[in-house]
Amino acid sequence: MVAVGSRARPRLLVLGAGPAQVGLLRAARDRELFVIAVDRDPGAPGFAYADKRALLSTEDEADVDRLARAEDVDAIVSPGADWTVGIAARVAHRLGLPHPLDPAAAALATSKQRQRERFAAAGVPHPRALEEAAPPCVVKAPDRQGQRGLTLVRSAHELPAAIEAAVAASRTSSYLAEELVEGPEVTVVAVSIDGAFHPLAVTDRLTAEPPAFGVALAHAWPAEACVGTTQAPVAAARAAAEALGIRNGPTYTQIVLAPDGPRVIELAARLGGGHDAELVELATGVRLNHLALDFALGQEPSVVPTQSPAGGACVLFLVPPEGELRAVEGVAAAEAVEGVAEVRIYRRPGHVFGPFRRGADRAGAILARGDSRDDALERARRAARSIRFVVT
């Protein structure tokens, strides 16, 4: 990578201004970068941290390319969303901008089908793809994230609707069926620097029951599911990154701890969308959002922590009732709970909450520290009990 020029305020294009991008946008503001944020939602919360906003679809590559050229940007980054990782890598390549991923690695990272092909070739343990879908299995769209088109199928009568949902959600009108691997889930948050894989945190991924299959309700550190055995999931995440040719940049790898060993569900070559970078900083002192900016700007990344590790830390997501949001009460009381670092509310009055099915249906999050993992979770839950979503 080549570092950006000598502008007093380098111009950074950020693809996305939703809840998943707020952490990086705040870090960019702290570094006094000139930030152009792209999102088609005019109410996106991340716009508050941008110097300039562009109301475009982050998935429209031609528009993103034109915007990057028109704004003469020095760097482009895609935090918290999968598909735009490839767009950012390709636009950066065409414009000669620094970027941690080459277009080939980015293309692999944004396709679940191609990931599995590479994992199989490299011997990375992962759920087996099924030539013919049959329960029990998991059916998913191969090119979507956030549980769009994802269904747990336990009986034959559920299969047609699951396939239909995956095909409807997929950009290529296709679906992927794979064996159901059961066990606790963990996330390995890491960064690669010149091919060296640096694990930063292994967190428990506490998920909801179907029909919100796969939706995280909390990320908790340190992981209780693999106490004393974090080497196995870390090794699996390292093998997955190497199989996809990822030599630089942050990665977020979801892993199921099956009875016969860890299985890689998927790897995202980006910052996690569930405030994982903020959780890493809260837990370990490593400023992962700033590391992502270092990569985007072509600067030397550093994994040196800026504070002492916590005993435990977590992100607890808020699940709202159904209805039209009128007000959110109790935020100040939640923020006053000992150990609570931040309370984030995603939606403004007027938003309509539907049934809880996907990650996008979550209403907010609480980040907390504690003397232990369970202490952090207890503090976050105490704070959550103070918050009330008033809906009609």
C-alpha positions, 0 to 999 in steps of 0.5 A: 500500500502507498500512503496518502499525500500531504493534505492537512485533512485527507479526504475519506469516503466511507460506505455506509452511515448506519449504526454499524459505521458510527464507530469508524466515523467517530474515529475519523472525526477524532483524527480530523479527516474530511469525511464523505459518508454515503448512505441512502437513508437521510436519517442515518445516524453516522451522518452526524460525524461526516463533513459531507453526506451523499444520499446514494446506495452504497451498493451502486458501484458506478455511483460510488466510483463517480463520487470518489473521483468527483470528491478527489478522495484519498481513501475509501473504506467499507466498515460493517457491511459485506457487499461494499467491501468488494466495491471499496477494493475495486474503486480503490484499485482503479483510482490507485488509492491505498487499500488493505484488500486486493479486488480478488481477495475482496471478491472471495470474502463477499461470496459465501459460496466461493468462501466455502470452495476455498475453505474446502480446498485449503482444509479449513473446517466449515459446514458441509454444503449440500448438493440437495437440500434436506432437513435438518439444514441451514438455507441462506442467500450466498451473497447477503448478510444480516440474516437476510434470506437465512432460515433454519430448516428442521422439517421438510415442509419448511424447506420450500419457503426457506429456499424461496426466501433465500432466492428472493434475498439473493442478488443472483437469485440463488441459494446455498444449503449446508449441514446444520452444525450445532454448538456454541458460537464465538467470534474471532476479531483479528487484524492481519498485517503483511500476512501475520494474523493478530487475534484481538478478541474471542467473544461469545456470540449469544444468539436469538431463538428462531424465527430470529435464527442467527441474530446476535443478542450479545457479544461477550468477552472473554468467551466462556464457550472456549475457556482455556481453548481459544487456540482452536477457534483462533487457528480456524480463523487464521486458516480461513483468512489465509485461504481467502488470501487476506494479508492486511486489514481487519477480519471478523470470523464467526465460528461454531464450536462443534463437538468435533472441533471448530467450524468456520461459518463465515469470514468478513474482511472488515470491521464487524457490524455489531460494534465489535471494534468498540468492544475490542477497545473496551476489552483490550485497549486496542483501537481497532477503528483507528487500525482500520483507518490506518489501513485505508490511509496506507499508514503503518498500523499498530496493535499497541493497546492504549489502556489496560484490559478490562476483566470483562466487556460486552455489547448487549443489543436492545430488542424493541416491541412491535409498533411505531416508535413514539419515544425512547425513555430511560436512556440517561438512567441506563447511561448512569449504571456503573460500567456502562460505557455507551448506550446507542439508540438506532431509531428515531420516532416514526420508525415502525418496528416489525417482527424481530427476525434480522439484525436490522430489527434491533433497536440499539445497543449497550456497551459495558465493562465489568470485573468479569464477562458475567459482571459486564453482562449483568451491568448491561442488562440492568441498564437495558431494564431502564430503557423503554421503547414507547410504541403505538 
